[in-house]
Amino acid sequence: MTTPPEPTARPIRILLAEDQSMVREALAALLGLEPDIEVVAQVARGDEVVPAARAHDVDVALLDIEMPGMTGIEAAAALRAELPGLRIVVLTTFGRPGYLRGAMESGASAFLVKDAPAAQLADAVRKVLAGERVIDPVLAAAALAEGANPLTDREREVLRAAENGATNAELAAALHLSQGTVRNYLSTAIQKLASRNRAEAARAARDKGWL
């Protein structure tokens, strides 16, 4: 474990993005006990991440994956585009292999489960600021075992849109595709996921973190 450095004039400035207020406040309180870390901003929505990071001169952003407005993975990609020097730690309740791959591809430097000890989280913050990567070893092993997401971006888009039970005609209108094209994308996704129908395919992809 990295030894906490002596306090300096500028502690590590943290943005904490988590939609559950109790979890967010608990994480903020625990991190606030570290002598070299300061939580300077808290948001409950993914689409508030970039504005808050800009406003508070943040060094490291801790992002939950599942948030309203924008997912943590989408927020990570937006941060990488807007503030490339900022380091990103993604936190998750669900150890889904696809989430790990998505987080890393979106620019995250660390991927940890929320119930990790506070000292481990603080250590990860220091490490990513020093240019290191930190990945939960259990999630890393699961991601390697699962393999890459077999779905194309378009197949994921159609399958995600179909989760609410929309008809092919409704999907075609919403996605500006023909009904035949929608059927083809759904059929391919169902085959790739070894599922019986679109609902089962969507559940399987969601469980693996591929949607």
N, C-alpha and C positions, 0 to 999 in steps of 0.2 A: 504493500500500500504506500502511496506517495505521502511523505510527511508534509503536513500543512506548513507553508512558509510563514515566516514572521509577518505580522500585520504591516501593511504599507499604507502610504497616504491614499492609494486607490485600491480598494478591494475589487474582486471580480464581480462585475455587475451582471445580474441575472434577470432575464425575463422568464416568467413562469406562465405557460399557457395550459389551462386545464378547466374544463367546463363544470366539473363538480366542485362546488365552493369548499366543502369540508376537506376534500383531498388537497385542493390547491393551498388552502390556509395551513394545513398540516405540513405540507412540503416546504412552504415558505418559512414556517416557524423552525423546522428542523435545520434547514440550510442557513437560516439566520443565526444559528448557534456557532457556525464556523467563523473563526476570526478573520478570515481573508475573503469571505463571500458575503455579498449583499444582494437581496432580492429587491430590485428597484422598480419592477413593473409586474403586474399580474393582469391577465386577460382571460376571458371565458369563451372566446370565439376565435376560430382560426383566422377569420378575415380581419381580426384586430391585431394580429401578430406583427406584421411589417410596420404599420404606423407606430405601434408602441415601441418597437425596437429602435426606430429612427428617433423618436421623441426622447428616449431615455439613455441613449448612447450605450447600448447593451454590448457586453462581451460574449455572453453565452445565452442561447435560448433553449429552454427546456420545454418540449412540446409533447402534449398528449396526442395520440393518434386520432381518436374519435371525438371530434368537436363540431359544433354547428358552424355554419358559414364556410368552413374550409377544413379539410382534414389536416392532421399534423404533417402528413407527408406532402400535401399540397402547399402547406405553409412553409415547409422546409425548402421546397423548390423556389417559392417566391422570395424567401430570405436569401437564398444563394444568388438569385438573379439581382436583387436589389442591394444587398449588403454582403458581398462575397467574403469579407474578412471576418464576419461573425461566425462563431462556432455553434453547432446545433447538436443537441442531445434529444433523442426521441424516446419517450416513455410509453409503455403499453401495459394494459391489464391482460391482453390476450397474446399468448406466445405463438402467433401465426407466422410461419416461415415467409410467406409472401410479404408481410409487413416489413421484415428485416431487409429484404432485397429492395423493396420500394423506398425505404428510408435511406439506405445507402446511395441508391441511384439519384435521390433527390438532394443529396448534399449533406446528410447527417454524418457527424463524426462519431457518434455513440448511439447505441440502441440497448436499452435496459428495461427490465420489468419494474412496475411501480412499487412492488413490495420489496425491492432491494433495500438493504440497510442504508440509512442516511449517510453513514461514513463512506459507503461505496459510491453513492451518487455524488457526494462532494469530491471524492477522489477522481471520479470520471470527469467532472467539470474542470478540475485542474489539468488533467491529462489532455483533454481535447484542446484546451487553451495553449498547451505546449506543443500541439501539432500531432498528438497521438490519436489512434482510434480505439474505442472501447466497445466491445460487443459481448453481450451475455453469452457465455459459452454453450449453454443448453440450447438457446435459440439459434446460435450459429450452427451447431450440429444438426438441428432439425431442418434448417434451411438447406444445408448441403444434401441431406438425405432426401428431401422433397424434390429438389431440382428446380429448374427455372419455370416461371409462369408460361404455360403452353399457349395461352390466349393472346391474340393480337390486340392492339389498342381498340380497334373497331369492334371486335368480338366482345371485349370487356364492356364497351359502351352500350352495345345492344343488350347484352345480358343484364347489365345493371338497370337499364331502363325497363326491362321486362320483369323485374322483381316484384313490382306492384300489381302484376296481373294484367297489364295492358294487352290489348289485342294486337295482331300484326299490323292492322290498319292504323291503329293509334301510334304504334311504334314508328311506322313508316312516316307518318305525318310529323311526329315530334322530332325525328332524326333526319328528315329530308331525304329519305331513301325510298326505293320502291318496296312493295310488300314482298316481292320475290327475293330481293337482296336481304331483307330482314330475315326471311325464312332460311336463307342460305347461311347467314352468320349464326343464327340460333342452332341450326342443325350441326354445323361444324363444332360449335362450342360444346354442345351436348355430347358429341362423339369424343372430343378430346378429354372430357371430364368423366367419360364412362358412365353417363347418367341416362335416366329413362325419359326425362322431360326437362323443360326449361326451368321449372321451379327447383327440381333436384340439382340441376347444374348450377344454378345461381347459389343455392345453399352450399354446395361443395366448394365453389370458388370463393365464397365469402368466408367459409371456415378456414381456408388456407391463406386468406389475406390477399387474394388475387383480384378482388374487385375494389 
